[in-house]
């Protein structure tokens, strides 16, 4: 297992992070997974044996049950791991049971600490943008939580480029703790993050944690052109996260994943994960699994090395046209592009 620095912090995290959204299965999360304590303990054991040192959850997963199970199975070995959780989503019927206000965040931290059976959270992430709470209020609350010792580092998730840059600038101007990372969706099936979020990461020295790096299983190799969807599958039907805008292109990508995987004697899923780990700015992939077999397969991706030609094939089959102003900059600004700019524009020059 490789360990990479998380943004400009001194924290080193494994390239595979174990996600615990499948823990619990309460409410709507039953469609994602219903891993109980015994199963969770076995999965955590597998992850630790593979060298995983970061575990990611959120207060909304299964109405807090995911945090409870995570805390229970990590009890007694908490000092050996890093814990990340999130807050901002609506977790109750009250008018202040969601958002990134000081009121909600402070209360959410206290509840998460209790469920996780810990005295501190290593990485506390704002789960989603809140356009109504002043950024100064959110960031000052996070700064206070860090200075109190209840939180070690803070991060963002699911922000746009301008929202994240505004948050970083506000922190810098006011001397607040700065986001060290962003948790985003980024896959061969959805490369939108390359437009703004990846260049911003490189320019501002952030870390990237990727959620659902297999596009919810779409890149696992189980979804093939002309074949029926796997039994119990959620995608290409009512489930729309992540959305599939071009189903034929998805199958083209999966075809290449399967071919490259066959050449290495590994699954298509491992190839998709290995491709991500070689992309600029990516620190760690948050993987979750319904079964121990799936988890073991995903963990093995940390050791898979793809050749330059294989990467080029995957890049080509998943490529998207440059959007404005990127195509204009590629044509007229190529004499003065930074490393961050080139992460997107480089292949087009």
C-alpha positions in Angstrom: 0.0 0.0 0.0 1.3 3.4 -0.9 0.7 6.4 1.4 0.3 9.9 0.0 0.3 13.3 1.6 -3.1 14.8 2.1 -2.9 18.2 0.4 -0.5 20.6 2.1 -1.0 18.9 5.5 1.6 16.6 7.1 -0.9 13.7 7.1 -0.2 10.6 5.0 -3.1 8.5 3.9 -3.4 5.1 2.1 -4.2 5.3 -1.6 -7.3 3.2 -0.7 -9.7 4.5 1.9 -12.4 2.3 3.2 -15.8 3.8 2.8 -18.6 2.7 5.2 -21.8 3.8 3.5 -22.8 0.1 3.2 -22.7 -0.3 7.0 -26.1 -0.4 8.6 -28.7 -0.5 5.8 -31.2 1.7 7.6 -33.8 3.6 5.6 -33.0 4.4 2.0 -29.4 3.2 2.5 -30.7 -0.4 2.4 -30.4 -0.1 -1.4 -26.7 0.5 -1.0 -25.9 -2.2 1.5 -26.8 -3.6 4.9 -23.5 -4.7 6.4 -23.9 -5.7 10.0 -21.3 -5.4 12.8 -19.9 -8.9 12.3 -19.5 -8.4 8.5 -18.1 -4.9 9.1 -15.5 -6.2 11.5 -14.3 -8.7 8.9 -14.2 -6.1 6.2 -12.2 -3.7 8.4 -9.8 -6.5 9.3 -9.2 -7.1 5.5 -8.6 -3.4 5.0 -6.2 -3.1 7.9 -4.3 -6.2 6.7 -3.9 -4.5 3.3 -2.5 -1.3 4.8 -5.6 0.9 4.7 -5.3 3.6 7.4 -8.2 5.9 6.5 -11.9 5.1 7.1 -14.6 7.4 5.8 -18.2 7.7 6.9 -20.9 10.4 7.3 -23.5 11.3 9.9 -26.3 10.8 7.4 -25.4 7.2 6.4 -28.2 5.0 7.7 -29.3 7.8 10.0 -26.0 7.5 12.0 -25.9 3.7 12.2 -22.9 3.6 9.9 -20.9 5.8 12.3 -22.0 3.6 15.2 -20.9 0.4 13.5 -17.6 2.0 12.4 -16.9 3.2 16.0 -17.7 -0.3 17.4 -15.5 -2.3 15.1 -12.6 0.2 15.4 -12.7 0.3 19.2 -9.4 -0.8 20.7 -7.5 0.1 17.5 -8.5 3.7 17.1 -5.0 5.0 17.6 -3.8 3.0 14.6 -6.2 4.5 12.1 -7.6 7.8 10.8 -11.3 8.6 10.9 -13.1 10.9 8.5 -16.7 11.8 8.6 -19.0 14.5 7.2 -21.9 16.8 8.1 -24.2 19.2 6.4 -27.0 17.0 5.0 -30.5 17.0 6.6 -30.5 14.5 9.5 -33.8 15.4 11.2 -37.2 17.1 10.9 -36.1 20.5 12.5 -35.3 23.6 10.6 -31.7 23.5 11.8 -31.1 19.8 11.3 -29.2 20.4 8.1 -26.8 23.0 6.6 -23.4 24.3 7.5 -24.3 26.7 10.2 -22.3 27.0 13.4 -25.3 25.6 15.3 -25.6 22.5 13.1 -21.9 21.7 12.8 -21.1 21.9 16.5 -24.0 19.7 17.4 -23.2 17.3 14.6 -19.6 16.9 15.7 -20.7 16.1 19.3 -23.1 13.5 18.0 -20.5 12.0 15.6 -17.9 11.8 18.3 -20.3 9.8 20.5 -21.3 7.4 17.8 -17.7 6.9 16.7 -16.6 6.3 20.3 -13.7 8.7 19.9 -12.4 12.0 21.3 -11.4 13.5 17.9 -12.2 13.3 14.2 -9.1 13.3 12.0 -10.8 14.7 8.9 -14.1 16.5 9.2 -15.7 17.3 5.8 -18.5 19.6 4.8 -20.6 17.1 2.8 -22.2 19.6 0.4 -22.3 23.3 -0.4 -24.6 25.5 1.7 -25.3 28.6 -0.3 -27.3 30.3 2.4 -25.0 30.1 5.4 -22.2 32.7 5.2 -18.8 31.0 4.5 -17.3 33.0 7.4 -19.7 31.3 9.8 -19.0 27.8 8.5 -15.2 28.3 8.4 -15.0 30.0 11.8 -17.0 27.1 13.3 -14.6 24.6 11.7 -11.6 26.6 12.9 -13.0 26.5 16.5 -13.5 22.8 16.3 -9.9 22.3 15.3 -8.5 24.5 18.0 -10.7 22.7 20.6 -9.0 19.4 19.6 -12.3 17.8 18.5 -11.2 17.9 14.8 -7.7 17.6 13.4 -8.2 18.6 9.7 -11.1 19.9 7.7 -12.2 19.2 4.1 -14.9 19.9 1.6 -17.0 17.7 -0.6 -19.1 18.2 -3.7 -18.2 21.9 -4.2 -17.9 23.6 -7.5 -14.6 25.2 -8.4 -15.7 28.8 -7.6 -17.3 27.7 -4.3 -14.2 25.9 -3.2 -11.9 28.7 -4.2 -14.1 31.2 -2.4 -13.8 29.1 0.8 -10.0 28.8 0.5 -9.7 32.6 0.0 -11.9 33.3 2.9 -9.9 31.0 5.2 -6.7 32.7 4.0 -8.0 36.2 4.6 -9.3 35.5 8.1 -6.7 33.1 9.3 -9.1 30.2 9.6 -8.1 26.5 9.2 -8.0 25.8 5.5 -9.6 22.8 3.7 -6.8 20.3 3.2 -8.8 18.1 0.8 -12.0 17.7 -1.3 -14.0 14.6 -1.7 -15.4 14.4 -5.2 -16.9 12.1 -7.8 -14.4 11.3 -10.5 -14.3 8.3 -12.8 -13.7 7.1 -16.3 -17.4 7.4 -16.8 -17.6 11.0 -15.4 -14.5 13.1 -15.9 -16.2 16.5 -15.2 -13.9 17.1 -12.2 -11.0 17.6 -14.7 -12.4 20.9 -15.9 -12.0 22.9 -12.6 -11.7 20.8 -9.5 -8.5 18.9 -10.4 -6.6 22.0 -11.7 -7.7 23.9 -8.5 -6.4 21.0 -6.4 -3.0 21.2 -8.1 -2.8 25.0 -7.9 -3.9 25.2 -4.2 -2.1 22.0 -3.0 -5.2 20.1 -1.9 -5.8 16.4 -1.6 -8.5 14.6 -3.6 -10.5 11.7 -2.1 -12.7 10.1 -4.8 -16.1 8.8 -3.8 -17.7 6.0 -5.8 -14.6 5.5 -7.9 -16.3 2.6 -9.8 -19.4 4.8 -10.6 -21.5 2.8 -8.2 -20.5 -0.4 -9.9 -21.0 0.7 -13.5 -17.2 0.2 -14.2 -17.0 -3.1 -12.4 -17.3 -5.1 -15.6 -20.8 -6.4 -14.7 -22.6 -4.0 -17.0 -22.0 -5.0 -20.6 -23.5 -4.0 -23.9 -26.5 -6.2 -24.9 -26.5 -8.1 -21.6 -29.1 -7.9 -18.8 -28.2 -5.8 -15.8 -26.9 -7.9 -12.9 -29.5 -9.2 -10.5 -30.3 -6.7 -7.8 -28.5 -3.9 -9.7 -29.5 -0.3 -9.1 -28.2 1.4 -12.2 -29.5 2.2 -15.7 -33.0 2.3 -14.1 -34.5 4.3 -11.3 -31.1 4.9 -9.6 -29.5 8.0 -11.0 -26.3 8.5 -9.1 -24.1 8.9 -10.9 -26.2 9.8 -14.0 -25.4 8.1 -17.3 -25.6 10.6 -20.1 -24.2 8.3 -22.8 -24.9 4.6 -22.3 -23.0 3.5 -25.4 -19.9 5.4 -24.4 -20.1 3.7 -21.0 -20.1 0.3 -22.7 -17.1 1.4 -24.8 -15.2 2.3 -21.7 -16.2 -1.0 -20.0 -15.0 -3.0 -23.1 -11.5 -1.5 -22.8 -11.5 -2.0 -19.0 -12.3 -5.7 -19.5 -9.6 -6.1 -22.2 -6.9 -4.4 -20.2 -8.0 -6.4 -17.1 -7.7 -9.7 -19.0 -4.2 -8.8 -20.1 -3.2 -8.5 -16.4 -5.4 -11.3 -15.2 -7.4 -8.9 -13.0 -10.9 -7.5 -12.9 -12.2 -4.5 -14.8 -12.8 -2.8 -11.5 -9.1 -3.0 -10.6 -8.2 -1.4 -13.9 -10.6 1.5 -13.3 -9.2 2.1 -9.9 -5.6 1.9 -11.0 -6.3 4.4 -13.8 -7.7 6.9 -11.2 -4.7 6.4 -8.9 -2.5 7.5 -11.7 -4.4 10.7 -12.4 -3.0 14.1 -11.4 -4.0 15.3 -7.9 -5.7 12.1 -6.8 -4.7 11.1 -3.2 -7.0 8.2 -2.3 -10.0 6.3 -3.5 -12.9 5.7 -1.1 -14.1 2.1 -1.8 -17.0 0.4 -0.2 -18.2 -3.1 -0.8 -21.2 -5.3 -0.1 -19.1 -8.4 0.2 -15.6 -9.4 1.4 -14.8 -10.7 -2.2 -15.6 -7.3 -3.7 -13.5 -5.5 -1.0 -10.5 -7.8 -1.5 -10.6 -7.2 -5.3 -10.8 -3.4 -4.8 -7.9 -3.4 -2.3 -5.7 -5.3 -4.8 -5.9 -2.3 -7.2 -3.4 -0.5 -5.0 -0.7 -2.7 -6.5 -1.8 -2.7 -10.1 0.5 -0.8 -12.5 -0.9 0.1 -15.9 1.4 0.7 -18.9 1.5 4.0 -20.8 -0.3 2.5 -23.8 -3.0 1.0 -21.6 -3.5 4.4 -20.0 -3.7 6.1 -23.4 -6.4 3.7 -24.5 -8.5 4.4 -21.4 -7.9 8.2 -21.8 -9.0 8.1 -25.4 -12.2 6.0 -25.0 -13.4 8.1 -22.0 -12.3 11.5 -23.4 -14.8 14.4 -23.5 -14.5 17.6 -25.7 -13.0 20.6 -24.1 -15.6 23.1 -22.8 -15.3 26.8 -22.9 -13.1 28.6 -22.0 -10.7 25.6 -22.0 -10.8 25.1 -25.8 -10.1 28.8 -26.3 -7.2 28.7 -23.8 -5.8 25.7 -25.5 -5.7 27.6 -28.8 -4.5 31.0 -27.6 -2.9 30.7 -24.2 -0.6 27.7 -24.6 2.5 29.9 -24.3 1.7 30.6 -20.6 0.1 27.6 -19.0 0.8 26.3 -15.5 1.1 22.8 -14.4 -2.5 23.0 -13.1 -3.7 24.2 -16.5 -1.8 21.5 -18.3 -3.5 18.8 -16.2 -6.5 19.4 -18.5 -5.2 21.1 -21.6 -1.9 19.2 -22.0 -3.3 16.3 -24.0 -5.0 18.7 -26.4 -2.0 20.7 -27.3 
